Amino acid sequence: MNEFTMNDLMGLMPYAPIIAVAVTSLLVMIAITVKRSHVVTGTITVIGLNVGLFTLLAQIGGVISRKGVLPNAEQLFVIDNFAQFNMVIIFICALACCTLAYAYLANLKDNKDELYLLMLVSTTGALLMVSAQHMAAFFMSLELLSIPLYGLLSYTFLRNRSLESGLKYLVLSATASATLLMGMAFIYAQVGSLAFKPISLVLGDMFESPLLILGAALMMFGIAFKLSAAPFHIWTPDVYEGAPAPIATYLASVSKVAMMALAVRFLIDTALLALPSVQMLLMVMATLSILVGNLLAVRQTNLKRLLGYSSIAHMGYVLIVIVSIGSAADSISSMYMAAYAFTSIGAFGVVTLMSSPYRLSGEADELVHYQGLFWRRPVLTAVMTIMMLSLAGIPLTAGFITKLFAILAAVQGANWFLAAMIILGSAIGLFYYLRVMLTLFKRPKQFIEFDVAGQWGIRMGGLMVIGVTLVVIFFGILPNSMIVWSGMASIW
């Protein structure tokens, strides 16, 4: 048996933020075993995520060294600037979701503690996903993210829609996993390697190999399932609608950021973007995602379903960036996903705050629940308005800057059709985002089904939502810091 040497221990230093989250999961398990306490479990979870985040920031700032001898095991993961940027976003989003979940579950007449455990395990998978550089790491980290989500989506199981959401996500995830595994098998049979980099080295010798093209196509289909890109978007709005509001927030932020980062690294490291068939697939999926997502969102009266269809369209915008500029897409795609994640947290955060405390009758997810919200909750209305403007890509918001960069990427790649699709999709999106905003300022209803607590603004969930809103405005008015920061998110 080999001894665990100091070099091996130092080699684990780059993974310290991920290890912190894994250890926190163990502490939460022990805490649940000793005594169930919502306060204790929530506190341990937030402290653990903060430890991981500050350790990561210290590594980025050079306070803590992240260099060392990697373990002797096969190098499945790499902690580069691209991984660190996306890990910061994942940590922030996970903290925001835990904060929202604490208030949401306050009056739940059932066990609350397991939700934090599942969220920590899923976050560990997300952190591993953004640093995976091997097919085995790809699949293991993806499943570590996905499997806890089955339980999270069904957590409010007394609601039929929540159970339906978990079951439908299970079917979608199983389909995606099977498709991905088959694609990996075909690529391995042709290339003889599961690591990303070696695939790019031998790609030129078998450029037109039918087996390689089939494997790459199956991998693209699996990734599209996980990103909810059209035409593989079926049931995505149903999952969003039935999910508990904090988990829908998690799904729209942490899950999407991790999956997109993994997809970008996979496509760039393996050089599969050089295959014309892969480029064509991405172009078709991007175009269909923009059209399907925006056109179907126009018909929605349920806010969570509307945001679900909106996410389909936004995944299409990011796919355009990837297919247009290829290996240079790492920074712009990361910046876009960061802005989208923060905006989603703000929008779903309002839904979560309006849906608290927990009710069996449902959540504040219909547009009529927000009619006249401005006249009793002007600050909350301002938050939702800014989030809608950012999703629509209106100036002075972070969403405008990222959408502008997406158009510039399409122009740089001379994909004029795709650039036109971004503009067309944004024009359609403006219609239903404005409809949400107009609903907020209508004459208020006489009977109010849902409302936030009187002092929501000074509670942690309210403070977090307001903080995210300020970030979206700040990066929209002064985008230089966001551009510089995301510019460092490059794949080694």
C-alpha positions as CSV (number, residue, x, y, z in Angstrom):
1,M,0.0,0.0,0.0
2,N,1.5,3.4,-1.0
3,E,2.0,5.9,1.8
4,F,0.3,9.2,1.6
5,T,3.2,11.7,1.3
6,M,3.5,15.4,2.0
7,N,3.7,16.0,-1.8
8,D,0.4,14.3,-2.2
9,L,-1.1,16.5,0.5
10,M,0.3,19.6,-1.1
11,G,-1.1,18.4,-4.4
12,L,-4.6,18.6,-2.9
13,M,-4.2,22.4,-2.2
14,P,-5.8,23.5,-5.5
15,Y,-8.8,21.5,-4.6
16,A,-9.2,23.0,-1.1
17,P,-12.4,24.9,-1.9
18,I,-14.0,21.7,-3.2
19,I,-12.8,19.8,-0.2
20,A,-14.3,22.4,2.1
21,V,-17.7,21.8,0.6
22,A,-17.3,18.0,0.8
23,V,-16.3,18.3,4.5
24,T,-19.3,20.6,5.1
25,S,-21.5,17.9,3.7
26,L,-20.1,15.4,6.3
27,L,-20.6,17.9,9.1
28,V,-24.2,18.5,8.1
29,M,-24.8,14.7,8.1
30,I,-23.3,14.5,11.6
31,A,-25.4,17.4,12.8
32,I,-28.6,15.8,11.5
33,T,-27.7,12.6,13.3
34,V,-27.0,14.3,16.6
35,K,-30.0,16.7,16.6
36,R,-32.2,18.1,14.0
37,S,-32.1,21.9,14.0
38,H,-32.9,24.1,11.0
39,V,-30.8,26.9,12.4
40,V,-27.7,24.7,13.1
41,T,-27.9,22.9,9.7
42,G,-28.4,26.2,7.8
43,T,-25.6,27.9,9.7
44,I,-23.1,25.1,9.1
45,T,-24.0,25.1,5.4
46,V,-23.5,28.8,5.0
47,I,-20.2,28.8,7.0
48,G,-18.9,25.9,4.9
49,L,-19.7,27.6,1.6
50,N,-18.2,30.8,2.8
51,V,-15.0,29.0,3.9
52,G,-14.8,27.4,0.4
53,L,-15.4,30.8,-1.3
54,F,-12.9,32.7,0.7
55,T,-10.3,30.0,0.3
56,L,-10.8,30.2,-3.5
57,L,-10.6,34.0,-3.5
58,A,-7.4,33.7,-1.4
59,Q,-5.9,31.3,-4.0
60,I,-6.9,33.7,-6.9
61,G,-5.4,36.6,-5.0
62,G,-2.2,34.7,-4.4
63,V,-2.6,34.7,-0.6
64,I,-2.8,30.9,-0.5
65,S,-0.6,29.0,-3.0
66,R,-2.6,26.8,-5.3
67,K,0.5,25.2,-6.9
68,G,1.8,21.9,-5.9
69,V,2.5,18.4,-7.0
70,L,-0.7,16.7,-8.2
71,P,-1.6,13.4,-6.7
72,N,-0.2,10.3,-8.4
73,A,-3.7,9.3,-9.5
74,E,-4.8,10.0,-13.1
75,Q,-5.3,13.7,-13.6
76,L,-9.0,13.9,-14.0
77,F,-9.4,17.6,-13.0
78,V,-7.5,20.9,-13.6
79,I,-7.8,24.0,-11.6
80,D,-7.1,26.8,-14.1
81,N,-8.4,30.4,-14.4
82,F,-11.5,29.3,-16.2
83,A,-12.4,26.8,-13.5
84,Q,-11.7,29.3,-10.7
85,F,-13.9,32.0,-12.3
86,N,-16.8,29.6,-12.7
87,M,-16.3,28.2,-9.2
88,V,-16.6,31.7,-7.7
89,I,-20.0,32.1,-9.5
90,I,-21.1,28.7,-8.3
91,F,-20.2,29.5,-4.7
92,I,-22.1,32.9,-4.8
93,C,-25.1,31.3,-6.4
94,A,-25.2,28.4,-3.9
95,L,-25.0,30.8,-1.0
96,A,-27.8,32.8,-2.4
97,C,-30.0,29.7,-2.9
98,C,-29.3,28.5,0.7
99,T,-30.3,31.9,2.0
100,L,-33.5,31.9,0.0
101,A,-34.2,28.3,1.1
102,Y,-33.9,29.1,4.8
103,A,-36.7,31.6,4.7
104,Y,-38.8,29.5,2.4
105,L,-38.6,26.4,4.6
106,A,-39.1,28.2,7.9
107,N,-42.7,27.0,8.4
108,L,-42.4,23.7,6.6
109,K,-44.1,21.0,8.8
110,D,-41.5,18.4,7.8
111,N,-37.7,17.7,7.9
112,K,-35.8,20.7,6.5
113,D,-32.2,19.6,7.1
114,E,-31.8,17.2,4.2
115,L,-32.3,20.0,1.7
116,Y,-29.0,21.6,2.7
117,L,-27.2,18.2,2.5
118,L,-28.5,17.6,-1.0
119,M,-27.6,21.1,-2.0
120,L,-24.1,20.7,-0.7
121,V,-23.5,17.4,-2.5
122,S,-24.9,18.9,-5.7
123,T,-22.7,22.0,-5.4
124,T,-19.6,19.7,-4.9
125,G,-20.5,18.1,-8.3
126,A,-20.9,21.5,-9.9
127,L,-17.5,22.6,-8.7
128,L,-15.9,19.4,-10.0
129,M,-17.7,19.8,-13.4
130,V,-16.1,23.2,-14.2
131,S,-12.6,21.6,-13.7
132,A,-13.2,18.2,-15.4
133,Q,-10.7,17.4,-18.2
134,H,-11.5,13.7,-18.7
135,M,-14.5,11.8,-19.8
136,A,-14.7,9.9,-16.5
137,A,-14.6,13.1,-14.6
138,F,-17.1,14.6,-16.9
139,F,-19.7,11.8,-16.2
140,M,-19.0,11.4,-12.4
141,S,-19.2,15.1,-11.6
142,L,-22.3,15.5,-13.8
143,E,-24.1,12.7,-11.9
144,L,-22.9,14.1,-8.6
145,L,-24.7,17.3,-9.5
146,S,-27.8,15.7,-11.1
147,I,-28.8,12.9,-8.6
148,P,-29.3,15.2,-5.6
149,L,-31.5,17.4,-7.8
150,Y,-34.1,14.6,-8.1
151,G,-34.6,14.9,-4.3
152,L,-34.4,18.7,-4.2
153,L,-37.0,19.1,-7.0
154,S,-39.4,16.7,-5.1
155,Y,-38.6,18.1,-1.7
156,T,-42.1,19.6,-1.2
157,F,-43.6,16.2,-2.0
158,L,-47.0,17.0,-0.6
159,R,-47.5,19.1,-3.8
160,N,-48.2,17.0,-6.8
161,R,-46.4,19.4,-9.1
162,S,-43.2,19.0,-7.1
163,L,-43.2,15.3,-7.4
164,E,-44.0,15.6,-11.1
165,S,-41.0,18.0,-11.5
166,G,-38.6,15.5,-9.8
167,L,-39.9,12.6,-11.9
168,K,-39.6,14.5,-15.2
169,Y,-36.1,15.7,-14.4
170,L,-35.2,12.1,-13.5
171,V,-36.3,11.0,-17.0
172,L,-34.6,13.8,-18.7
173,S,-31.4,13.3,-16.8
174,A,-31.4,9.6,-17.4
175,T,-31.9,10.1,-21.1
176,A,-29.0,12.7,-21.2
177,S,-26.7,10.4,-19.3
178,A,-27.3,7.4,-21.5
179,T,-26.8,9.5,-24.6
180,L,-23.6,11.0,-23.2
181,L,-22.2,7.6,-22.3
182,M,-22.9,6.2,-25.7
183,G,-21.2,9.2,-27.3
184,M,-18.2,8.7,-25.0
185,A,-18.0,5.1,-26.0
186,F,-17.9,5.9,-29.7
187,I,-15.3,8.5,-29.3
188,Y,-13.1,6.2,-27.2
189,A,-13.5,3.4,-29.7
190,Q,-12.1,5.7,-32.4
191,V,-9.6,7.8,-30.5
192,G,-8.4,5.4,-27.8
193,S,-8.4,8.1,-25.0
194,L,-10.9,9.4,-22.5
195,A,-8.9,12.6,-21.7
196,F,-9.9,15.8,-23.5
197,K,-6.5,17.0,-24.7
198,P,-5.3,13.8,-26.4
199,I,-8.5,13.7,-28.5
200,S,-7.5,17.0,-30.1
201,L,-4.0,15.6,-30.9
202,V,-5.4,12.7,-33.0
203,L,-8.4,14.5,-34.4
204,G,-6.7,15.4,-37.7
205,D,-5.9,11.9,-38.6
206,M,-9.5,10.8,-38.4
207,F,-11.3,14.0,-39.2
208,E,-14.0,12.4,-41.4
209,S,-14.4,9.2,-39.3
210,P,-18.1,8.2,-39.1
211,L,-17.6,6.8,-35.6
212,L,-16.1,10.0,-34.3
213,I,-18.8,12.1,-35.9
214,L,-21.5,9.9,-34.4
215,G,-19.9,10.0,-31.0
216,A,-19.6,13.8,-31.1
217,A,-23.2,14.1,-32.2
218,L,-24.4,12.0,-29.3
219,M,-22.3,14.0,-26.9
220,M,-23.9,17.2,-28.3
221,F,-27.3,15.8,-27.8
222,G,-26.6,14.8,-24.2
223,I,-25.2,18.3,-23.4
224,A,-28.2,19.9,-25.1
225,F,-30.5,17.8,-22.8
226,K,-28.6,19.1,-19.7
227,L,-28.6,22.7,-21.0
228,S,-32.3,22.5,-22.0
229,A,-31.4,23.6,-25.5
230,A,-34.0,23.1,-28.2
231,P,-35.1,20.7,-29.6
232,F,-34.2,18.8,-26.3
233,H,-36.1,21.2,-24.1
234,I,-39.2,19.1,-23.5
235,W,-40.5,19.2,-19.9
236,T,-38.0,22.0,-18.9
237,P,-40.8,24.5,-18.2
238,D,-42.7,21.8,-16.3
239,V,-39.7,21.2,-14.1
240,Y,-39.3,24.9,-13.4
241,E,-43.0,25.3,-12.6
242,G,-43.2,22.3,-10.2
243,A,-39.9,22.9,-8.4
244,P,-39.8,24.6,-5.1
245,A,-38.8,28.2,-5.8
246,P,-35.3,28.1,-4.1
247,I,-34.5,24.9,-6.1
248,A,-35.7,26.5,-9.3
249,T,-33.3,29.3,-8.5
250,Y,-30.5,26.7,-8.0
251,L,-31.4,24.9,-11.3
252,A,-31.3,28.2,-13.2
253,S,-28.0,29.4,-11.8
254,V,-25.6,26.7,-10.4
255,S,-26.7,23.9,-12.6
256,K,-26.7,26.0,-15.8
257,V,-23.3,27.6,-15.0
258,A,-21.6,24.3,-14.3
259,M,-23.0,22.5,-17.4
260,M,-22.1,25.4,-19.7
261,A,-18.6,25.6,-18.3
262,L,-18.1,21.8,-18.8
263,A,-19.5,22.0,-22.3
264,V,-17.2,24.9,-23.2
265,R,-14.1,23.1,-21.8
266,F,-15.0,19.8,-23.6
267,L,-15.6,21.5,-27.0
268,I,-12.4,23.6,-26.8
269,D,-10.0,21.0,-25.3
270,T,-11.1,18.2,-27.7
271,A,-11.2,20.5,-30.7
272,L,-14.5,18.9,-31.8
273,L,-15.6,22.4,-32.8
274,A,-13.4,21.9,-35.9
275,L,-15.8,19.2,-37.1
276,P,-18.3,20.8,-39.6
277,S,-21.0,18.5,-38.4
278,V,-20.6,19.7,-34.8
279,Q,-20.7,23.3,-35.9
280,M,-23.9,22.7,-37.8
281,L,-25.5,21.0,-34.9
282,L,-24.6,23.9,-32.6
283,M,-26.0,26.4,-35.1
284,V,-29.3,24.5,-35.4
285,M,-29.7,24.1,-31.7
286,A,-28.9,27.8,-31.1
287,T,-31.4,28.9,-33.7
288,L,-34.1,26.6,-32.4
289,S,-33.5,27.5,-28.8
290,I,-33.9,31.2,-29.5
291,L,-37.0,30.8,-31.6
292,V,-38.7,28.1,-29.4
293,G,-37.7,29.7,-26.1
294,N,-38.9,33.2,-27.0
295,L,-42.0,32.3,-29.0
296,L,-43.4,29.9,-26.4
297,A,-42.6,32.3,-23.5
298,V,-44.9,34.9,-25.1
299,R,-47.9,32.6,-24.4
300,Q,-47.1,32.0,-20.7
301,T,-49.1,33.3,-17.7
302,N,-47.0,31.4,-15.2
303,L,-43.9,33.4,-14.2
304,K,-41.8,30.3,-13.5
305,R,-42.7,28.7,-16.8
306,L,-41.9,32.0,-18.5
307,L,-38.5,32.1,-16.9
308,G,-38.0,28.5,-17.9
309,Y,-38.6,29.2,-21.6
310,S,-36.4,32.3,-21.2
311,S,-33.5,30.1,-20.0
312,I,-33.9,28.0,-23.2
313,A,-33.4,31.2,-25.3
314,H,-30.4,32.4,-23.3
315,M,-28.7,29.0,-23.7
316,G,-29.1,29.6,-27.5
317,Y,-27.3,33.0,-27.2
318,V,-24.3,31.3,-25.5
319,L,-24.2,28.5,-28.0
320,I,-23.9,31.2,-30.7
321,V,-20.8,32.6,-28.9
322,I,-19.3,29.1,-28.8
323,V,-19.9,28.3,-32.5
324,S,-18.8,31.8,-33.7
325,I,-15.4,32.3,-32.0
326,G,-14.5,28.7,-31.0
327,S,-11.5,28.5,-28.7
328,A,-11.9,32.2,-27.7
329,A,-15.4,31.6,-26.3
330,D,-14.3,30.7,-22.8
331,S,-14.2,34.2,-21.4
332,I,-17.3,35.6,-23.1
333,S,-19.4,32.5,-22.4
334,S,-18.3,32.7,-18.7
335,M,-19.2,36.4,-18.5
336,Y,-22.6,35.7,-20.1
337,M,-23.4,32.8,-17.7
338,A,-22.4,34.9,-14.7
339,A,-24.7,37.7,-15.6
340,Y,-27.5,35.3,-16.4
341,A,-27.1,33.5,-13.1
342,F,-27.2,36.7,-11.1
343,T,-30.3,37.9,-13.0
344,S,-32.0,34.5,-12.5
345,I,-31.3,34.6,-8.8
346,G,-32.9,38.1,-8.6
347,A,-36.0,37.0,-10.5
348,F,-36.5,33.7,-8.8
349,G,-35.6,35.3,-5.5
350,V,-38.6,37.6,-5.8
351,V,-40.8,34.5,-6.4
352,T,-39.3,32.8,-3.4
353,L,-39.8,35.7,-1.1
354,M,-43.4,36.1,-2.3
355,S,-44.0,32.3,-1.8
356,S,-42.8,32.3,1.8
357,P,-44.0,31.0,4.1
358,Y,-44.5,27.5,2.7
359,R,-48.0,26.7,1.5
360,L,-49.6,23.5,0.3
361,S,-51.9,25.6,-2.0
362,G,-48.9,26.5,-4.2
363,E,-46.5,29.4,-4.8
364,A,-46.7,32.9,-6.1
365,D,-45.9,31.8,-9.6
366,E,-48.8,33.2,-11.6
367,L,-48.5,36.7,-13.1
368,V,-51.8,37.7,-11.5
369,H,-50.2,37.2,-8.1
370,Y,-47.9,40.2,-9.0
371,Q,-50.7,42.5,-10.2
372,G,-50.2,45.9,-8.6
373,L,-47.2,44.8,-6.6
374,F,-45.7,48.3,-7.0
375,W,-48.4,49.9,-4.8
376,R,-47.5,47.8,-1.7
377,R,-43.9,46.6,-2.4
378,P,-42.1,49.3,-4.5
379,V,-38.6,48.0,-3.7
380,L,-39.5,44.5,-4.6
381,T,-41.1,45.7,-7.8
382,A,-37.9,47.6,-8.6
383,V,-35.9,44.4,-8.1
384,M,-38.1,42.4,-10.5
385,T,-38.2,45.3,-13.0
386,I,-34.4,45.4,-13.1
387,M,-34.1,41.7,-13.5
388,M,-36.6,41.7,-16.4
389,L,-34.7,44.6,-18.1
390,S,-31.4,42.7,-17.7
391,L,-32.9,39.5,-19.2
392,A,-34.2,41.6,-22.1
393,G,-30.8,43.2,-22.7
394,I,-31.7,46.8,-21.9
395,P,-28.8,49.3,-21.4
396,L,-27.5,50.0,-17.9
397,T,-27.9,46.4,-16.9
398,A,-25.4,43.5,-16.9
399,G,-27.6,41.7,-19.4
400,F,-27.1,44.4,-22.0
401,I,-23.3,44.1,-21.8
402,T,-23.3,40.3,-22.2
403,K,-25.8,40.3,-25.0
404,L,-23.8,43.0,-26.8
405,F,-20.7,40.8,-26.5
406,A,-22.7,37.8,-27.9
407,I,-23.6,39.9,-31.0
408,L,-20.0,41.0,-31.4
409,A,-18.8,37.4,-31.2
410,A,-21.3,36.4,-33.9
411,V,-20.1,39.3,-36.1
412,Q,-16.4,38.5,-35.4
413,G,-17.1,34.9,-36.6
414,A,-18.9,36.4,-39.7
415,N,-22.1,34.5,-38.7
416,W,-24.5,37.2,-39.8
417,F,-27.5,35.0,-39.6
418,L,-26.8,34.1,-36.0
419,A,-26.2,37.8,-35.1
420,A,-29.6,38.5,-36.6
421,M,-31.1,35.7,-34.5
422,I,-29.8,37.3,-31.3
423,I,-31.4,40.6,-32.3
424,L,-34.7,38.9,-33.4
425,G,-34.8,36.9,-30.2
426,S,-34.2,39.9,-28.0
427,A,-37.0,41.8,-29.8
428,I,-39.4,39.0,-29.1
429,G,-38.2,38.6,-25.5
430,L,-38.8,42.3,-24.9
431,F,-42.5,41.8,-25.4
432,Y,-43.0,39.2,-22.6
433,Y,-40.5,40.9,-20.2
434,L,-42.4,44.1,-20.6
435,R,-45.7,42.3,-20.0
436,V,-44.3,41.2,-16.6
437,M,-43.2,44.7,-15.8
438,L,-46.6,46.2,-16.8
439,T,-48.4,43.6,-14.5
440,L,-46.4,45.0,-11.6
441,F,-47.8,48.5,-12.1
442,K,-51.4,47.6,-12.8
443,R,-54.3,48.4,-10.4
444,P,-53.9,46.1,-7.4
445,K,-56.3,43.2,-6.8
446,Q,-58.7,43.4,-3.9
447,F,-57.8,40.0,-2.6
448,I,-54.0,39.3,-2.2
449,E,-53.1,35.6,-2.2
450,F,-49.4,36.0,-1.6
451,D,-47.2,38.7,-0.1
452,V,-43.8,39.1,1.5
453,A,-43.2,39.6,5.2
454,G,-43.5,43.2,6.4
455,Q,-39.8,43.4,7.2
456,W,-38.5,41.4,4.2
457,G,-35.9,44.0,3.2
458,I,-33.9,43.6,6.4
459,R,-33.9,39.8,6.4
460,M,-31.1,37.7,4.8
461,G,-33.2,36.6,1.8
462,G,-34.3,40.2,1.1
463,L,-30.8,41.6,1.6
464,M,-29.4,39.0,-0.8
465,V,-31.9,39.9,-3.5
466,I,-31.2,43.6,-3.2
467,G,-27.5,42.9,-3.3
468,V,-27.8,40.9,-6.5
469,T,-29.8,43.7,-8.0
470,L,-27.1,46.2,-7.2
471,V,-24.5,44.0,-8.8
472,V,-26.5,43.8,-12.0
473,I,-26.8,47.5,-12.1
474,F,-23.2,48.1,-11.2
475,F,-21.9,45.9,-14.0
476,G,-24.3,47.4,-16.4
477,I,-23.2,51.0,-15.7
478,L,-19.5,50.2,-15.1
479,P,-18.8,47.0,-17.0
480,N,-15.0,47.3,-17.2
481,S,-14.4,45.3,-14.0
482,M,-16.7,42.5,-15.2
483,I,-14.9,42.5,-18.6
484,V,-11.4,42.4,-17.1
485,W,-12.3,39.8,-14.6
486,S,-14.0,37.5,-17.1
487,G,-11.1,38.1,-19.5
488,M,-8.9,36.2,-17.1
489,A,-11.2,33.1,-17.3
490,S,-9.2,31.4,-19.9
491,I,-8.6,27.6,-20.3
492,W,-5.0,26.6,-20.0
